[in-house]
């Protein structure tokens, strides 16, 4: 169980990325919690999300390979890192105005099956928590009349939606283990659904070049230990 999300982020991700000579950090934001808004939204959040927003808010970290790394590896370098975790204000205030990700907005595809009547005639919201470099987003479903649930889904630019089979706490563990490598989520999706092979291969092949201690096999073992089902 993650007791302090800010501490874990700083120690297990931020400090490692910023001290890595193979990387250049382009953007970093680590906002403090919005305690006033958190108080009003506590009942709408799962325990894991509440614990996150109790210690953190908007986290943005974008990195790219350093010039020295690019010179050494040449054409192999076509990747970067991208973390963009939504602020509590973005999660509940700004997204309420975003018709694109409202479940009533049209046809969605879940696990390859198209639907226009998701649950309860589509009454609910897909709340975006993280924005990927590929323009896909990850988040959770908030459905009217249903218990709170923070199972994480990836919604791609084509409108397809896939469960990552982890809750937010598990997602954050994997985020830290991947150091925010662009589109790391497709390592999970490729394993589960055969989706995103190119993104998966980039992750598997490039991560050890940037982080010599990284093991793809250990990352998959971590995912397996965090899976909900």
C-alpha positions as CSV (number, residue, x, y, z in Angstrom):
1,X,0.0,0.0,0.0
2,X,1.3,3.4,-0.9
3,X,1.3,5.6,2.2
4,X,2.6,8.8,0.7
5,X,2.3,9.3,-3.1
6,X,4.4,12.5,-3.2
7,X,7.3,10.7,-1.4
8,X,7.1,7.7,-3.6
9,X,7.0,9.9,-6.8
10,X,10.0,11.9,-5.6
11,X,12.1,9.0,-4.5
12,X,11.2,6.3,-7.0
13,X,10.7,8.3,-10.1
14,X,11.6,12.0,-10.1
15,X,15.0,11.8,-8.4
16,X,16.0,8.8,-10.7
17,X,15.0,10.6,-13.9
18,X,16.5,14.0,-13.0
19,X,19.8,12.4,-11.9
20,X,20.1,10.1,-15.0
21,X,22.9,11.5,-17.3
22,X,21.2,9.8,-20.3
23,X,18.2,12.1,-19.9
24,X,17.3,15.7,-20.3
25,X,14.2,16.9,-18.3
26,X,12.1,19.3,-20.4
27,X,9.1,20.0,-18.1
28,X,8.4,19.3,-14.5
29,X,5.4,20.3,-12.3
30,X,4.7,18.9,-8.8
31,X,1.8,20.8,-7.4
32,X,0.7,20.9,-3.8
33,X,-2.7,19.4,-2.8
34,X,-5.8,21.5,-3.2
35,X,-7.1,20.8,0.3
36,X,-10.2,23.0,0.0
37,X,-11.4,21.2,-3.1
38,X,-10.4,17.8,-1.8
39,X,-12.7,18.3,1.2
40,X,-15.7,18.8,-1.1
41,X,-14.8,15.9,-3.4
42,X,-13.7,13.3,-0.8
43,X,-16.9,11.2,-1.1
44,X,-16.5,11.0,-4.9
45,X,-13.0,9.6,-4.7
46,X,-11.9,6.0,-4.0
47,X,-9.5,5.5,-1.1
48,X,-6.5,5.3,-3.4
49,X,-7.4,8.5,-5.3
50,X,-8.1,10.3,-2.0
51,X,-4.7,9.3,-0.7
52,X,-3.1,10.6,-3.9
53,X,-4.8,14.0,-3.9
54,X,-4.1,14.3,-0.2
55,X,-0.4,14.5,-0.9
56,X,-0.2,15.5,-4.6
57,X,-2.1,17.3,-7.2
58,X,-1.0,18.0,-10.8
59,X,2.2,16.1,-11.7
60,X,3.9,16.7,-15.0
61,X,7.2,15.2,-16.0
62,X,8.5,15.2,-19.6
63,X,12.0,14.0,-20.5
64,X,13.9,13.1,-23.5
65,X,17.3,11.4,-24.2
66,X,20.3,13.7,-23.7
67,X,22.4,14.9,-26.6
68,X,25.2,12.6,-25.6
69,X,22.8,9.6,-25.6
70,X,21.4,10.6,-29.0
71,X,25.0,10.9,-30.4
72,X,25.8,7.4,-29.1
73,X,22.6,5.7,-30.3
74,X,21.7,7.6,-33.4
75,X,18.6,6.4,-35.2
76,X,17.5,4.2,-32.3
77,X,16.4,7.3,-30.4
78,X,12.8,8.0,-31.2
79,X,11.3,8.0,-27.7
80,X,10.7,10.2,-24.7
81,X,9.0,10.3,-21.3
82,X,5.6,11.8,-20.6
83,X,3.6,12.0,-17.3
84,X,0.7,14.4,-17.1
85,X,-1.5,13.5,-14.1
86,X,-4.6,15.6,-13.8
87,X,-5.1,18.1,-11.0
88,X,-8.2,17.6,-8.8
89,X,-9.7,20.7,-10.4
90,X,-9.1,19.3,-13.9
91,X,-10.6,15.9,-12.8
92,X,-13.9,17.3,-11.5
93,X,-14.3,20.9,-12.8
94,X,-12.8,21.2,-16.2
95,X,-13.6,17.7,-17.4
96,X,-17.3,18.2,-16.7
97,X,-17.3,20.6,-19.7
98,X,-15.5,18.1,-22.0
99,X,-18.2,16.5,-24.1
100,X,-15.7,14.2,-26.0
101,X,-15.1,12.0,-23.0
102,X,-18.7,11.9,-21.7
103,X,-20.2,8.5,-21.9
104,X,-23.3,9.9,-23.6
105,X,-21.3,11.3,-26.5
106,X,-21.5,8.3,-28.9
107,X,-20.0,5.0,-29.7
108,X,-17.3,3.5,-27.7
109,X,-15.3,0.3,-28.1
110,X,-14.5,-1.8,-25.0
111,X,-12.1,-4.7,-25.4
112,X,-12.8,-4.7,-29.1
113,X,-16.6,-4.7,-28.8
114,X,-18.5,-1.6,-30.0
115,X,-21.3,-0.3,-27.8
116,X,-23.6,2.7,-27.7
117,X,-25.3,1.6,-24.5
118,X,-22.4,1.0,-22.1
119,X,-24.0,0.9,-18.6
120,X,-27.3,2.5,-17.6
121,X,-27.8,4.0,-21.0
122,X,-24.3,5.6,-20.8
123,X,-25.0,7.8,-17.8
124,X,-21.6,8.6,-16.4
125,X,-18.2,10.1,-17.0
126,X,-14.8,8.9,-18.1
127,X,-12.5,10.9,-15.8
128,X,-9.1,11.4,-17.4
129,X,-6.1,11.0,-15.0
130,X,-3.1,10.7,-17.3
131,X,-2.4,12.0,-20.9
132,X,-0.1,10.0,-23.1
133,X,2.4,11.1,-25.7
134,X,0.3,9.1,-28.3
135,X,-2.7,11.4,-27.6
136,X,-4.4,8.5,-25.8
137,X,-5.6,9.0,-22.2
138,X,-6.0,6.9,-19.2
139,X,-8.6,7.2,-16.5
140,X,-11.5,5.6,-14.7
141,X,-15.3,5.2,-15.2
142,X,-17.7,7.0,-12.9
143,X,-21.1,5.5,-13.5
144,X,-24.4,6.7,-11.9
145,X,-25.9,4.2,-9.5
146,X,-22.6,2.2,-9.3
147,X,-20.1,1.9,-6.5
148,X,-16.9,3.9,-6.7
149,X,-14.3,2.2,-8.7
150,X,-10.9,3.3,-10.0
151,X,-10.1,0.5,-12.3
152,X,-7.9,2.1,-14.9
153,X,-8.7,2.2,-18.6
154,X,-6.9,3.4,-21.7
155,X,-9.0,5.4,-24.2
156,X,-7.1,5.7,-27.5
157,X,-7.6,8.4,-30.2
158,X,-9.8,6.0,-32.2
159,X,-12.3,5.8,-29.4
160,X,-11.4,2.3,-28.3
161,X,-11.2,1.6,-24.6
162,X,-9.2,-1.1,-22.8
163,X,-9.0,-2.1,-19.2
164,X,-5.5,-2.0,-17.8
165,X,-6.6,-4.5,-15.1
166,X,-5.2,-2.4,-12.3
167,X,-6.6,0.2,-9.9
168,X,-5.1,3.6,-9.5
169,X,-2.6,2.5,-6.9
170,X,-1.4,-0.3,-9.1
171,X,-1.2,2.2,-12.0
172,X,0.9,4.5,-10.0
173,X,3.3,1.7,-9.1
174,X,3.7,0.8,-12.8
175,X,4.1,4.5,-13.7
176,X,7.0,4.7,-11.3
177,X,8.5,1.4,-12.5
178,X,8.4,2.7,-16.1
179,X,9.8,6.2,-15.2
180,X,7.0,7.6,-17.4
181,X,8.4,6.1,-20.6
182,X,6.1,7.2,-23.4
183,X,3.1,4.9,-23.9
184,X,4.4,2.4,-21.4
185,X,0.8,1.4,-20.9
186,X,0.9,-0.5,-24.2
187,X,3.3,-3.1,-22.6
188,X,0.3,-4.1,-20.5
189,X,-2.2,-3.9,-23.4
190,X,0.0,-5.9,-25.7
191,X,0.3,-8.6,-23.1
192,X,-3.5,-8.7,-22.4
193,X,-5.0,-8.0,-25.8
194,X,-2.2,-8.0,-28.5
195,X,-2.8,-4.2,-28.9
196,X,0.0,-1.7,-29.6
197,X,2.9,-3.9,-30.7
198,X,5.1,-1.1,-31.9
199,X,4.7,0.9,-28.6
200,X,5.3,-2.3,-26.6
201,X,8.5,-3.1,-28.6
202,X,9.8,0.4,-28.1
203,X,9.4,0.1,-24.4
204,X,10.9,-3.4,-24.1
205,X,13.9,-2.5,-26.3
206,X,14.6,1.1,-25.2
207,X,14.1,1.1,-21.5
208,X,17.3,-1.0,-20.7
209,X,19.3,1.5,-22.8
210,X,18.1,4.4,-20.7
211,X,17.9,2.6,-17.3
212,X,20.5,-0.2,-17.2
213,X,18.9,-1.7,-14.1
214,X,15.5,-2.0,-15.7
215,X,14.2,-5.5,-16.4
216,X,11.3,-6.0,-18.7
217,X,10.6,-9.4,-17.2
218,X,10.5,-7.8,-13.7
219,X,8.1,-5.1,-14.9
220,X,5.7,-7.8,-16.2
221,X,6.0,-9.7,-12.9
222,X,5.1,-6.4,-11.1
223,X,2.1,-6.0,-13.3
224,X,1.0,-9.6,-12.7
225,X,1.2,-9.0,-8.9
226,X,-0.9,-5.9,-9.2
227,X,-3.6,-7.3,-11.5
228,X,-7.2,-7.1,-10.3
229,X,-8.2,-10.3,-12.0
